[in-house]
Amino acid sequence: MADRGGHYLESGAYWLLYVVSVSGALLHWRLGNEVLAAACGATAVLSALLIGRGSFPFAAHPR
């Protein structure tokens, strides 16, 4: 995904993952399932780091 459109598509996918995982974490927490809430919370943190291009070696950097 070297072109700009691919970068925006990838970023949009990470944002969608973030929104779904945060809402899933809140829903599972409210329903009393702490294990799935923690898993969704960890996924939200991972997607936030990928959005911000944190220090992950496997994150694709645009050229």
Stockholm file with secondary structure:
# STOCKHOLM 1.0

chainA/1-63         MADRGGHYLESGAYWLLYVVSVSGALLHWRLGNEVLAAACGATAVLSALLIGRGSFPFAAHPR
#=GR chainA/1-63 SS CCSHHHHHHHHHHHHHHHHHHHHHHHHHHHHTCHHHHHHHHHHHHHHHHHHTTCSCTTSCCCC
#=GC SS_cons        CCSHHHHHHHHHHHHHHHHHHHHHHHHHHHHTCHHHHHHHHHHHHHHHHHHTTCSCTTSCCCC
//
